[in-house]
Amino acid sequence: MAKPRLVLEKKSKEPKVSKLISIDVSLHDQLLDIKHETGLTVTSIVNKFIAYGVKNVEIEEAEDEEEWPCQLKYQWN
């Protein structure tokens, strides 16, 4: 079965107020590439990724008993 896709529609640039986010530099560079390709703001791209992830995340208990008891694994479908 094919994985669900995250589809971003290209739009013209819209002036928006943005919020500060802290992410890895390589992820930020990838977001900027998507921004330049689609014309969407980084905020709207991040919001779409988060919304997609929240709908498609599976949370499982850690399999290794030696791990911290509250540690969860995230598997993205």
N, C-alpha and C positions, 0 to 999 in steps of 0.2 A: 504494500500500500504506500502510495506517495505521501511524503510529509506535507503538512499544510504550508502554504507559502505566505510570506509577508509581502503584500503588494503595496508599493508607494506610487502614487500618481504624481506626474510632473506638474508643477504649478508655477505661475509667475511669482516673483518675490513680493512678499507682503511685509510691511513694517510691523514688527511686534516687539513687545517687551519680553526679554528673556530672563531666565533665572540661572544662577551659578550652579554648576554641577561639578563633581570631582570624579574623574574617571582616568584610567590608564591612558598615557599619551598615544599609544598605538591605536586604541579604540577611538580616541578623539580624531586622529588622522583619518580613520576609516569613515567616521561620521561626516567629516568635512568633504570627503570624496563623494559620499551619497548626497550631501547638501548641494555640491556643485553640479552634480548630474541631474538632480531632480528639481532644484530651485526651491525646495522646502527649507524651512528653518531647522536648525539643529534641535530646537525644542520640540517641534512637531514630529520629527523623526524619532527622537528619544521617546516621546509619548506613545507613538505607534509601536515601537519595540517593547516598551513596558506593558502596554495593553495586550499585545500578542503573547508575551511571556506569561502574564498572569492567567490568561485563558488556557494556556497549553502546558503549564508546569506540572510535573509529578514530583511529589515529595515522598521520600522513602527513609526508613530508619537506616542508620549506618549498619553495614554487615559485619564490620570488624568490631568485636567486643572491647578491644583495647582503646578504641577511639573515645573521644569525649562523649558522654552519654547524650548530649543534646544536639550533636552534630547531625545535620541532614544532608542527603545527597539530592541534587537537583538534576533531573533529566528532562531536557527540552525535547518535545515531540515535534 
